[in-house]
Amino acid sequence: MKLVVRVIEAKNLPPTDPNGLSDPYVRLQLGKQRVRTKVIKKSLNPKWEEEFSFRVDDLNDELVIYVMDEDKFFNDDFVGQLKVPISLVFEEEIKSLGTSWYTLQPKSKKSKNREPGEIRLSISFSQNNAAMESNGNGDLLFHPRKLADSTTESPSRSSIGHSGSSSPVREEITSAKDEKSGTQKTLTGRIAQIFNKSADISSTPSRRSVDSDQSEISKVEISEIKTEDQSSNETFEEAMRKLQSADQGSEIPSNLPAGVFIDQQYIIAPEDLNTFLFSSDSNFLKSLADVQGNTELQIGPWKFENGGESYKRLVTYVKAPSKLIKATKAFEEHTYLKADGKNFAVLASVSTPEVMYGSTFRVEVLYVVTPGPELPSGEQCSRLVISWRMNFLQSTMMKGMIENGARQGMKESFEQYASVLSQTVKPVDPKDFSSEKEQALASLHAEPQSDWKLAVQYFANFTVVSTVFMGLYVLVHIWLAAPSAIQGLEFVGLDLPDSIGEFVVCAVLVLQGERMLGLISRFIQARAQKGSDHGIKAQGDGWLLTVALIEGSNLASVDSSGFSDPYVVFTCNGQTRTSSIKFQKSNPLWNEIFEFDAMDDPPSVLDVEVYDFDGPFDEAASLGHAEINFLKANISDLADIWVPLEGKLALACQSKLHLRIFLDNTRGGNVAKDYLSKMEKEVGKKINLRSPQTNSAFQKLFGLPPEEFLINDFTCHLKRKMPLQGRLFLSARIIGFHANLFGNKTKFYFLWEDIEDIQVIPPTFSSMGSPIIVITLRQGRGVDARHGAKTQDEQGRLKFHFQSFVSFGVAHRTILALWKARSLSPEQKVKVVEEESETKTITSEESGSFLGLDDVSMSEIYSCSLPIPASFLMEIFSGGELDRRVMEKSGCLNYSYTPWVSENTDVSERAVYYKFEKRISSYKGEVTSTQQRSPLSDRKGWLLEEVMNLHGVPLGDHFSIHLRYQIEDLPPKAKGCRVQVSFGVEWLKSTKNQKRITKNILHNLQERLKVTFSLAEKELLPK
C-alpha cells in the first residue's frame, strides 16, 4: 500500500529569524523513509503544493511531519511538529483524511513557541476499495473519521473554512473507539473491518460538523476514487489508447545505469509485444512463474492514479528459494512511463522486505519496447531492452554485497525470462536483416564514368578550344606559306620573328601551349588518383569507422572558370582516406564509401578537409575544413548529416558536405578490459575496471557518450590565480577537471590529441611542496577549456597547471601513458622518457567508487565567546607573524601560506600548507587547504570558509573537510566576539569506514579548535 501526502501550505508560523520572518520547509518521515519540501524564503504563510508517497509496511507506524526553518550558518530551527497514526487513515471509510488544517505541536511544553501555527495537508491511501453509497437526494455520504485520544502526539484539525490562530481538536466518540479496539490490534482485524463497516454506514451518526468547503472537497475526493475504481474496468487496449492520446511527445527513457540484461529484437509489432508482456489477460507472467518456481502469484488490475496521470498495477509472488536466500515474498509495482502506440516503457519497482536488509533498498527494472528495423520479409519487428539499477533508501555497509547478489540473481532470472519469451515470440536472427549501416550504405552507388567521357567534360572549355584552333591555324599557315629568306641574326634551323606582331603571336602561342600541357598533366594525375580509397574494406578487430561521402553543396571556386576540381581528405587516428576528384563542379556528387582499419583506441575526432586539385606540382588550395567530435556528437545523429565547412572561402559560399558516419565496436564489452590491461603495462600498476554506476556518473558529469569509460581519477589542485581544489578524471579520450568550491563549480575537459607537451616543474613554495604537471595544448586547441588555463603563451597555446596530487608518481605515469597512447607518433614515443617515482606506494586511487560532488551538510561543532573584537581575532587568519605563531603552537609544522588575493569586492582567497605533529596525527600527514573570507551582511563580523585536503594518511583521497568559521561582534555592552565553527565531510569516494573516519576527524578538530582559540585569546589580550 502507498500513503500519499500532499503538503499544501501553512499559516501563522512564528518568526525565527532576526528580520521577523522565517525560511520554512517541511520534513516528513514514515519509518525509515524521509523526504522534504523545498524552502520558501522569508514567509510566515508559505505555500508548497508538493506531493509525496510512502510505502506502508506496518499500520502501527506514525507519519511524523516537522516544520523547520532553514538557517544558512547554523543548525536549522524547529518550528512545529505533527504526528498522524497510519491506522487513523486506514480506518476511514474512503481511506482518506481529506484536505484539512492541522495545528502544529511544539517540541515540548517548555518551548518558547507554544503556538507554532497550522499546516494544511491532504493524506490518503492511493489504493481505495471502500464502498460508498448515495442518499436519497443523490448526494454522496461520507462518514466521520476517528482520532485517538487528544495527546501531544495526536494531530489537531479544523475545517478549511475556519479562520483563527488555532484550530479546535477534532471531536471523538470514546464508545465507538472502545468497540473496535479489539479488532484493530491485528492486520486481519483491520481488513475484516473494511467489510463490516459497509453494513453500518447508514446507521453511523455524524460525529463532527463540517462546513461547506470541507464537504465540497470530500465530495471531489470521493468522485475521484469512484472514477479510479471505474477505470479498472477499462480494457487494456482502451487504457493504451488513453495513454497514447495523453502522450505529449516525451522522450523514451534511457537505460538504467546498473546494466542491461536483455537487448533483443523479436518478430512482432511493438504494440503486440507490449500487450503480451503486460496485459492483464496475458499468461506470460504465469508461465514465467512456473519456470522460475515462484508461487502464490497475484496480478493486480491496472489502475489510473493521480487523476489519470499514471497507470499502475501491483504484482506479488513468493520467490523460489536459492542458494543464498530462502523463499521470500516479493512486490512489484509496474508503472507506465511512456505509451505512444509505437514506443512503450514500463518501470518495475521490486521490493523484498523479508530478506536481510530488504528495507534498505529497492530494485528498479526498466522495460522498453521500441520498433525495430525493417525486415526483408516485410514483417514488423520490435526491440526489447531491459535494464536495471539498485535504489538504496538508506546507507548500509552491505551495499556492495547486496548489489552483487542482486545482479547474479537477476541475471539468472532474466535468462529464464528470455527463454520463456522466445518460446512464444520468435527472436530475430541477425542474418535475417541487414544492419542500419548496411541499409544506409546500400543505396549509395558511385557514378561510373569512362575516361573519354570525363576527358570530353574536362577539356570542353574555351582555353582548350582556342588553343586547338590556334594550333591548327598555325599549321595551315606553315603548310601554305613559302619559306622566308634568312636575315638578321637567323641561321639555318633558327627562324626568329621579323616584327613586333610576329613576336606577340609567338608569345600567345607559347602561353596557350603551356596552359594546355598543364591541363593534360592535371587530368592524367587526377585519373591516377581516381577513387583510390573508395571501396577498400577495413581490416582487424576493434573500433571500425565507416564514412560515406555523398555530395557537396556550394563549394568555393578558385578557378577563373567559376568551378573547382574538389576532392576530400578524411583523417582519423593517424589514418587517411582520400576521395576521387570531381572536375569542374561546385555541387559534386561522390557517393563513395571509406572504411578505416580497426583501431584499438576509440577515435575522438574525424578531420575533414576539402581541396581543389591543381596538379601534381602545385600546392592544393583548401576550400574548407570541418571537425567531427565523437565525444560531443551522438553517433546515431551522424548516420545522416550535413556538415558545414569552415574557412574564409567556405563561410563566404556557405559550403556544406553530406556525410553518413558509422562507428562500430567489434570487440563488444572487452574493449575497456583490453585497454586497461594495455595501460597497466605502461603505468606499471594495476588499474581496476570501474563499475557501471561510476562510469555513468562520470559520463553525466562531463556530458560524454555511453561508450566512454573512466580509467582513473586523482585529487589535486588546479593552479590559476589561486589553487583550486578538485578532481582530475582520466579516460581513454579525455582529461577532465571538476571542482565544487564554496558553491562555485568549475568543469572542463580537453582531448589527449590536443596536448602538445607535458612537463614537470620541481616543487616550489607556491606549489606547497608538490611537483607541478604543466600541460601545454596545441595552438587553437582546447578553446572550451580556456577558463581553466593558467596562462596563454605568445603563440596562443594554453597551459594548465596541476599540483598537490595524493600520489604524484601514479598520476604522472598514468597521464604520460595515456598521452603517448593517444597523441604521439611512434617517433615521438621513443623520445619521451618516463619519469619513475621513487616515493613509497600510497593508497590506490582506484579503490572506492566516484561519488557526485554534491553540497556538503554542515553542523556546528564548536562555539565560544572571547573578550576580543572580531577584527582583532581575524589576525590569526591574516597571514602575519601571529597567524604563524598560533598555528605552530597548535601542532602545525612547516606552516606556509599565500597572500590573500581578492576575488571580487568583498571576497578574498588564499592557500595554506602545513604538516601535523606526531602528537596530532601518528601519520604526520600533510594538509593543503583553500580559505575564503568575506564580511557578514551586517558588517559586524567575518565569515571564513575552508576546504582541507589531507595527504599521506590512509584514505586521505576519499574525502575533503569543510569548515565554516563565523566570527561576529557581540553587542557593545558585552565587549567581545562570538565564534561559531561548523564542520562537514565531502565524500569523494565511498568507503565502509565513513562513520569511523568522521568521528575521528570531529574529535581531533574539536580539540584543535579549543587549543587554537585559547592561544589566540592569550596572544591578543593585553598583558
N, C-alpha and C positions, 0 to 999 in steps of 0.2 A: 504494500500500500504506500501511497505517496501523500504527504501532507503539503498542501500548497498554502503559502503565507504571502500575502501582499501587504507590503509596508507602504501606506498611502501618505500620511502626513502626521504632524504633531503640532500642539499649540500650548501656549503659556509655559514654555520651558524657562527655567531660571537662568539668568545670565551668569556665566562663569569666567568671562574674560574682563579685563580692566575697562574695555570700551563699552561695557554694558550689554554685550551680545554674546553669542556662542557660535561654534563651528560644529554643529551636531551631526552625528551619524548613528546608525543602528546596527548592533551586532546581535545575531541570532544563533542559538545553539540548541541542537537536539541530540542528546547523547554525545558522540564524538564528532558530529557534523557541525561545522562552523561556517557561517557566511557573514558578510557585512554589506551595507549600502554605501553609496558614495557620500562624500562630505558636502554639506550645504554651508557655505561660508556666510558668517555674520547674519544669523537669523535665529529668532526665538519661535517662529512658526514655520518650520521647514516643510517642504513637500518633496517626497522621494519618488513615489509611484514606481516601485520596484517589486518584482515578484520572485520568490524563491520556492524550491521544492525540496522536501526531505523524505528519505526512505524511512518508514516506520517499522522497526523490528520488535518493539515492545510497547504495549499500550500503557504500561505503567510509567513510561518516560514523561518528562516535562519539557515543554518548549520554553526556553528562557530567552527573554528579549531585554537587551541592555541598550539604553540610550546614552551615548558618550559624547564628550566634547573633545575635539582634536586639538592638541597642543603641539606646536611645531618643535619646541625645545625641551619640553618636559613630558612626563607621562600624561596620557590622556585623562581628562577628568570624568568622574562618574556623575551622571545626571539623574537617572532613574532606571528602574527595572520592572519587569513583569514576568510572571510565571504562569503558564497555561498548561494544565494536565492534558495529555493526549486523550485520555479516557473521556474528558469533557466533550471533545469534538466528536468522538466516536459514538457517544450516547445520543447525539442529536438525530432526529428523525431523518434529516436530509444530509447528515454527516457534514454539517457546516455551521459555523457560528455567525455567518453573515459578515457584514461590514459594520463595525461599531467603534465608538470611542472607548478607550480603556484608561483608567487612572494609573499613572506610574507610581511605584512604591519607592521610598528612599532606601538607601543601603541598610540603615539601622535607625532606631528611634532617636538616637543622639545626633543624627545627621543635621547639618545646617539647613539644607533644603528639604523641608518637610512636605512641601507641595511641589514635586518635580514636574508637574504638568500632565498632559494627556497625549495619547498616541492613537491614531486611527488605523485599524488593521482589518484585514479580511483573512479568515482562517477556515480552511475546509479540506476534506479529503478529495483527491482527484478522481477516485472511483466511487460513484454513488449508486447504490442499488435500493435505496429506501423507497418504500411505497408511498404514494401521495394520493390524496383524494381531493375532490372538489365539493363545495357545499351546494345548496340548492340554487344559489344565485350564480353559480359557476365560478366563484372566487376560490382560489387555492387556499387551503388551510395549512398553516404551519404551527408547530407545537413548541411549547416553551422549552428552553434549554436549561439544564440543571447545572448548578455550580456548587462546588464543595463549600464547607463552612468558611465564613469570612475570616481568613487568616492573613498573615503577611504574604503568603505565597499565592493567595487566590486573587485573580485579576478582578478589578472593579470596572464596570462598564456603564455607559449611559447611552441613551438613544442619540442618533445623529442630530436630531433637532435640538438637543439640549444646548444651552449656552450658559457657561459658568466656569468658574475656575476649577471646580472639582466635580466628579461625576458620582452619583449615588451607587452604592453597591447593589448588585442585582438581587432581587428577592428570591427566596428559595423555600421549598416545602420539605421540611425535615422528614415528615412521614413518608413521602414518596421516596426520598433517598434511602430511608431505612428499609423500605420494602424490597429494594433492588440491590442492596449492598451485598447480599449473599450471592446473587448470580453474577455480579460484576467482578468477583475475585479471580475468575479464570477467564481465559480467552474463549473457551467453549460457552461459558455462560453469557458472555457478551454477544457472541454470534447468535446464540439462541434468542437473545433478547430482541434482535432485529425482527424476527418473525412474530414474536409475542406483541411487540409494540403496535403492529399494524392493526391488530384487532381492538386496541384500546384507544386508537387515535380520536375517534368521535366522542368518546366519553371523557377524555382527559381535559380538564378545565385549563384555561389560560392562567399562568402563574405570574405574568408580569404585563404591564401595559406597554404598548409600543406605539409610537407616534406614526403619522402618515408617511414620513420619509423612510423610516425603518421598514414599514410594511411594503413600500414600493420596492425597496432594494431586495427584500427577501423574496418577493414575487418574481423579480427578474432572475434571481439565483435559481429558484425552483424551475422557472421556464427553461433556463439553460440546461439544468440537469435533465429535464424531460426531453429536450431536444437531443441531448447526448445519448440518452437511452434509445431514442428512436433511431439515432444514427447507426446503432449497432445492427439494426435490421436491414440496412443498405447492403446490397451485394458488393462483393469485392470489386467487380468491374465498374459499378456506379461510383464507388469511392475513388477509384483510379481516375475516372473522368472528372470528378470533382477536384482532385488534386491537380490534374493537368490544367484545368481552367484557372486554378488559383496560382499556378506557377508563373513567376514574374521573370523568367529567364535567368534564374540563379545559376551559378557555376556548379559543375559537378565536383563534389568534394574530392580533395586529393587523398592519396593513400596515407594511412596512419603510419607513424614513424617506426614502429617496432618491427615491421617487415610484412611481406606478402606471402600468404600460404597458397593461394590459387590464382593463377593468371592463365585462363584457358578460354578458347573460343569453341562455341557449340553451334551446330546446325539447327537453329531455332530462332524465331523472331524475338526481339528483346521483350516485348510485352507478354509473349507466351512464356518465356523463361521466368519472368517476374511472377506471373500467376502460378507457375508450377512450384516455385520456391516458397512463396509467401501467402498464397491464398489459403483461407480457412478450409476450403474444400479439398485441398491437395493432401495426398497421403505421403508426401515426401518425408516430412518430419517423423512420421510413424515408422516408415521403412528405415530411416537413418537410426532411430532409437533401437530398433530391433538388431541392427548390425552392431551398434556400439554397446549394446547390453544395458541401455538405460531403461528405467521402469517408471511407472506412475506418471506418464506423460499427460499433461493437461495443457491444451492450447486455448488460450482465451480469445474472445472475439476482438476484432479490430474495432477501435472506437476513436471518434474525433474528440479532441480535448482542446482546452484553451480557446473556446469559441470557434472551433473548426480549423485552428492554425496547425495543429499537429495530429497525426494519425498513428495510434499506438495499439499494441497488444502485449499481453504477458504470457510467457510460456514457462511452465515449471515442469521439472522432472527430477528423478533420483538418478544421479550419475553413477555408472557402474564403478565398483572398486578397482583400484590399480595397485601397483607395487608400492606406491608411496602413500596413498590415502585410501581410506575406507569409502564405502558408498555414502554419498552426501547429497543433500537437496540443493538444486541449482535453480536460479531465477533468471530468466532472460526477458528484458524489456526491449521490444522491437519498435523503432520509430522511423517513419519515412522522412528522409531529408530532402529527397527530390523525386518527382514523378511527373515527367512532361510528355509521356506517351512513347518516347524512344529511349530516354535515359532514366534509370531508377537507382536510388541509393537508399539503403536501409542501415541504420546503426543499431547494433545489438549491444546492450549493456548487461554483462553477465556477472552475477554475484553469487558467491557460495559462502554464506555467513557461518556455516557449521564447521568449515575446515579451520585449521590453526591459522591465526592472523587473518581470517576471512573478512573481518570487519574493516581491515585497513586498506583494502584495495578493491577495485572493480576491473574486469577485463572488458575492453571495448572492441568489437569486431565490426568492420565496415564492409558491407556487400554492395558492389557497384556493378550494374548491368548496363552496358552500352552497345550500340550497333557495331558489328564487326565489318571487315572488308567484304566487298562483293565477291561471291564465289563464281567460278566459271560456269557452274551449272545453273546459276541464276537464283539459287535458294538464298533465303535470308540467313544471316549469321549474327551471333551475339557474342560479346566478350564479357566474361565474369571475372572480376578481380576481388579477392577477399584479403583484406589487410587487418592488422590489429595493433593494439597498444595496451600498456598497463596504466591504470589511473589510480595512483596511490592517494587515498583520502587523508592519510597521516603518515608521518615518517616512521620507519621501523628499521632496525639493524638487519633484519632478514630480507631486505629488499632484493638483493642480488639472487639469493636462493629461491625466493618466491618467483621472480621473473624467469629464471632458468627452468624451474619446474613447470611453470605455466607454458612456456614456449615448447618444451618437449611434449607435454600432454596435448596441447592444441595441434601440434604438427601431426601427431598420430590421428587425432580426431578428424582433421580436415583431409588427410589421405583417405580415410574411410568415406568422408563426405564426397570427395571427387569420384570415388569408386561407385558409390550408390547413384550419384547423378549421371555418370556415364552409362549406367545400365538402362536408363530411360531416354536420355538425351544424348545423341551421338556427338562426340567431340570432333572438331575439325582437324583433319590431318594436314600438317603444314605443306605436304606435297600437293594437296587439292587446290591450292590457290597460290598465286604469286604474291610476293610482299608488296607493300605500298611503294617501296622504292622501285621494284621491277615494273609495277604498273605505270608509275610516273615516267620511267625512262623508256618504256616500250614504244611510246608514241613518237619518240624522237628519232628522226632519220636524217642524217646529213645529206644534203642535196648533192648527188653525184654530178660532176661536170667534167667534160672532156677537156684536154689541154687546148685543143683547137678552138673550142667554144670560148674558153677563158681568154685565149690569145686574141681572138676577134674582139671580145668585150674590152680587153685591156688596151689594145692598140688602136681602137676606133676612136681616135681623138684628133684634134687639129694639128698637134705637133707632128704626129706620125704621118698624117695625110699630106701636110705641107712639105715635110722632108722628102717623102717619096716622090711627090710631084716635082720638086726642085731637082732631085737627083735624076729623074727621067728627062726633065727639060735639058739639063747639062749634057747628059749622054747623047740626046738627039742633036744638040748643038755641036758636039765634038764630031759626031758622025757626018753632019752636013758641012761643017767649016773646013777650009783648007789649012794646012799648017802655015803658021806665020814665020817670017824671016827672023833669024837670031839677031838680036840687037841689045845695046846697053851691056849689062853685066850677065846676060844669058849665055849659056853654052848648051851643048847637046845634052839633053836629058833634064835641063832646068829651064822651065818656062815661067817667067815672072810676070805679074800684072803690068800692063803697059799704061794704065791710067788709074786715077783715084776710084773711078766707078768699078773697074775690074777688081781692085783691092777690097772694096766693100762687099762685093758679091762673093768673093772668096771667103771673107771672114764669116759672112752669114752661113755659107755652106758648111764651114768647119764647125760652127756652133750648133747648127741643126744636126749635123752628124754625131757630135758628142752627145747631145741630148738623146738621140735615137739609140746610140750604143748603151747609154745609161738605162734607158727603159728596157732594152733587151736583157741587160745584165740583171736588173732587179727582178724581172719576170722569171728568169731561169733560177735565180736564188730562191725566190718565193715558192716556185714549184718544187724545189728540193726540200723545202720546209713544209710541204703540203700535209697538214694533219698529222704531224709526226707523233704526237702523243694521244691522238684520238683512238679510242677502242682498245688500248693496251690494258690488259687485265692486271689487277693488283695481285700481289703475292704475299704469302705469310699469314700469320695469325696475330690478332691484336686489334688496334683501332683502325678501321678501314674508312677512308674518306673518299666519297664519290661526288664529283661536281659536274653538273650538266650545264653547259653554256648554250643558251637558246638563241638569244638575239641581243642586239644593241639598239639604242634609240638616241637620236640627235648627237651622234659623235662629232667632235670638232673636226674641222678641216684645216690642214696646214699647207695644202697644195693650191696652186693658182686655179686648178680646175674646179674648186669648190667641193671636192671629195677627198677622202683619205683611203689609205690601204691598211685598215686596222687588224691587229691580232692581239690576243690576250695571254698574259703570263700569270699563272697561279703558283703561289709558293706557300708551303706549309711544312713545318718541322724540318727544314732543310731540303725538302723535295720540290722540284719544279716541273710544271706541266705547261706546255705551250700549245695554243690553238693554231689553226691554219690562218692564212692571210686572206682577207676578203678585199678584192681590188675595187677601187673607185666606189666605196659605199659609205654612206653616213648612217644608214639603218641596216646594218648587215644581219644576215640570218646564218647562224652556225649549226645549231642542233648537234653539237659534239659533246661526247661524254669522256671525262677524265677520271681515272682511278689512281689513288695514291697507294703505294705499297703499305702493308700493315705496319703500324707504329706501336712501339712498346709503351710510349707515353701518350696520354690523351692530348690531342692538339689544343692549343689555346687560341691561335689566330690563323686565319686564312688571308693572305695578302693577294690582292687582285690589282694588276697593272695593265692598262691598255696602251699600246704603242701604235705609231704609224710607221710602216715599213718604208725605208728609204734606200735600201740596197745593202750589199754586204760590207761596204767600207764606210758608210756614213752612220753616225750615231742616231739611233731611233728616237723620234720625238714622242714624248709622253702626252697622251690625250686625256689622261685622268687616272686616278687610282682609288681603291677602296680597301677597307679593312673590316673583316667579319670576325667579331669576337665571340667565340663559342661559350664564354662564361656569362656574357650579358644577353645573348640571344637564346631563345627557346629553339631546340633542334627541330621540333615539329613546324615552327614558323618558317624555317629555312627551306622547307620542301618545295616552296614555290614563291620566289621573292624577286622584286625589282630593287636593285642596289644602285643608289645614286652615287655618281663618281665625284671625287674631289679634285681640286686643282683649278688653276685660273681658266684654262680653256674649257674644262668640263663644267664648271659653275656657270660660265657665260652662256654655254649652249644647253645647260640642264641635261647633261648626258646621263644615261642610265644603262645598266645591264640586267638582263633577265636570266636568273640562275635558279637551279634546283640543286640543293646541297643535302647530302645524307651522310650521317656519321654513325657507324655501327661498331659494336664491340663483339668480336667473335670468341672471346675468351670467357664470357659470362661473368660470374661472380669471383673468378680467380684473379681479376686484374689488380685489385687492391693488395691481395696477399703477395702476388708476384712482384709488384712494385716495391712493397715494403721489404721483402727479402733482398731485393737488389740494393735498396738504400741501406740496409743493415750492414752490408759488406763495406759500403763507402764510409758510414758513420763509425763502424766498429763497435756497435752495441745493439741490443735487442730493441726493436720497435714493435709495440703491440698494436694489433688491429683494433680500432675504436668501435664502440657499439653503434647500432643504427640510431639510437637516441642522440648520442653525442654528435654523430655526423649530421643528423637532421638539424640540431641546434646550431651547428657551425654553418650549414648551408643557409639557414634562415637569417643568421646574424649578418652575413655579407651578401645575401640575395644570389646565391650560386645555384647552378643546376644540380639535379639529384645525383649525377654520376661523379661529382666532386667529393673526395673523401679527405678527412683530416689525417695528417701524418703525425704532427707533434705540435705542442703549444708551450710557451715559456712566459713566465712572469718577468717583466723588465720595465725599464723606463725609456720613454721616447724623449730625446733631448731636443727641445726647441728653444724658446726664450727661457723657459723653466722646465725641469724634468717632469714628465707626465707619466705617472704610474699606470700601467695597463698590462695587456697580454698580447704576445706575438703568436700568430697562428701560421702554420706552415702546411701547405697541401701540395699536391702534385703539380699544380699550375700557378698558384698564387702565394704571396706572402702578405699577410694582413695584420693590422693592428687595431685593437679595440680598447677603449678606456671609458670609465664612467666615474668621474671625479667631481664630487660636490654637485651631482646632478647634471654636469656638463658632459655629454657623450662625444667622444672622438672616434671616428671609424674610417678606415680607408684600406685599400689593397692595391697591389700592382703585380704584374706578371713577372715570372722569373726571366723571360726573354727581354724584359725592359731593362734589366740590370746590366750595366757596362763593367762595373768593377766593385769588388768588396775588399775593404781594408780594415785592419785592426789598429786602433790607437792605444798606446800603453795607458795605464791608469793615471789619472791626474786628480788634483784636488777638487776640481769642479765636477768630476765624474764619481765622487765619493769612493775613490779607491778601486773602481771597477774598470776593466778594459772596455773600450767603445768599439762597436761594429759600425763602420761607415759604409753605407750602400749608396753607390752613385748610379743613377739611371742614365740611359742614353738620351741624347738630345731630342726634345719634343715628346718624350715618353712620360707616363705617369701624371698626366695633367689633372686627373680626378683626385690624385693623392697629394696635390700641391700643398694643401693646408697642413700636412704632417711633416713637410721637409724643413730642415733647419736652415739650409742655405741653398742658393742657386748660383752657380759659378758664371763666369763671363761667357761661356759657351751655351748657357741656358740649360745645363744639366742639374737636376735636383739631387740633393744629398740628404740622406736620412741617417740619424744617429740613434743607435740603440745601446743601452748600457744597463748595469746592475742586474745581470742575469743571475738566477739562483745557481745554475750550473753552466758557467760560461763555456767550458770545453765542449760539452754535449751540444749546446746551442750553436756554437761556431762551426763545429764539424757537420752538423745537420744542415745548416744554411749553405755551407760550401758544397756539400754533396748534392743537394737539390739544384743549386745553381749550375754546377758543372753538368749535371744530367740533362738539364733543360736548354741552356742557352749557349754553351761553349762548343766550338768545333773541336774535332779530335786534336788539332794542332794546339789550340788554346788549352785544352785539358792537360796536355803534357807540361805546359809552362806553369800551371797552378800548383803550388806546393801547399799541402795541407798542414796546418799548424796543429800539432798534437799537444793537448793539455796535460801537464804533469800533476795537476791537482788530484786529490783523492776523489773517489766516486761519491757523489752525493745522491740523495733520494731521487729515484727515477721520476722524470716529468710525465711519463705516460700513465702512471698509476692514477686511478680515480677517473671519474668522468667529468667532462666540462659542463659546468652549470652556467645558465644565463646570468649576466651581471645585473641583477635587479637592485632596487633601492634597499638600503640596509636598515633594519629595525633597530632603533636606538633606545636605550633605557638608562636612567640615571643611576650612577654607581658611587658618586661621592659629592658631598656638598659641605661647605664651611663658610664661616664669616670671619673676615680678617680686618683688623683695625688699620687698614691701608687703603687709600683711594685706588680705584680701578686703574687709573692711568699709571700709578706707581707700580702696581703689581704686574702690569704688562711689560715692565722692564725685563722680567725673566724670559720673555719671548722676543726681546728687541734685537738680539744678536750682539750684545755688548759683553763686557767682562763679567757682569753679574749673571747673565744667561749661562755663560760657560762655567762659572763657579758653582752655581746651583746644580747644573746637570752633572758635573763631575762628582760633586759630593753625594748626589743621589744614586751613583753607581754607573755612570756612563763614561766610558773611556774613549780617547781619541775623538772627542766631540768637535764636529766641524759643521759649518752651515754656509749657505749662500746669502747674499744680501737680499733684503725684501725688495721685490720687483712689483710695481704697480700694474695690475691687470686692467683696471678701469678707475673711475674716480675714487671709490671707497674701498676697493678690494685689492689686497696685496698677497703675494705668494713667496715662499722660499722653500728650499730643500735642506734637509738635516740628515747628518750621518753620525753614527756612534756605535760603539761596541758595549756589550753588557759585561760588568764584572762577574767573576765566578760566583760570588755570593747571591747574585740576582738570577743568573742562568748558568747551570753547570756546563752548557754547551758553548758559552761565551759567544753567543750569536751576535750578528751584525744587524743594524736597523737602518733602513733608508726610509725617509718619510717626507711627505709634502704637507706643508702647513699653509692655511689660507686664513687671513684675518680681515675683519670688517667691523665697523662700528654698529652698535644696536640702532634700531629705528629711532629711538628717542635720544640718541647721542649721549646716553648716560652710562655707557659701558661698552664692552667689546665682545665679539663672538669670534672664537678661533676654532677652526675645524682642521683635523689632522688625519691623514691616511698613512698607516705604518705598514711596512713590509719587512718581514723577518727573513734573514739569510743564515744558512749554516745551522739551522735547527731542524729536527725531524718534522716532516710535513709542513715546513715553512712556506712552501709554494702552494699550499692548499687554501690559504686564507689571507685576508688583509684585515687589519684592525682599524676601526674608525673611532675617533674621539672627537667630542664637541665640548669645548670649554666656553661657558657663558659667565663673564665677569661683569657684574653690574653694581654700580654705586648704591649704597643704602641711603635712606632719607637723610637729610642734613643733620638732624639731631643725633642719629645713630653713629655717624662718622666712620666710614669704612666701606667695604665692598663684600658682596656675596659671590661665592664661586660655586658653580654647579657643573659637574662633568658627566656627560653621557657617553655610553660605550655601545659598540655593535661590532659584530664579526661578519665580514663578507666572505662567503664560502665560494672559492673559485673552482674547487673540485670536491667531490663527495668523499667522505670517509666515515667509517663506523665510530671513530673516536671524537666526533664533533662535540658532544657534551663534555667529555673529559678535557679536551683542549680548551673549550670556552671557560670552564670552571677554573682551570689553571691560570689562564690569562687574566681572568677577572680578579682572582686573589692577588696576583702579583701587581696588577695595575693599582688596586686599591692601596696596597702597602706603599707603592712607589709614589702615589699622589699625596698620601699623608706626609711622607718624608719631604717631597718637593715643596709643598706649600708651607710646611713648618720651617724649612730652611729659608724660604722666601721671606717669611714673617720676621725671622731673626735678622736677616740681612738688611731688610728695608726699614725696620723700626729704628728710630733714633736711639743711640746708645747713651 
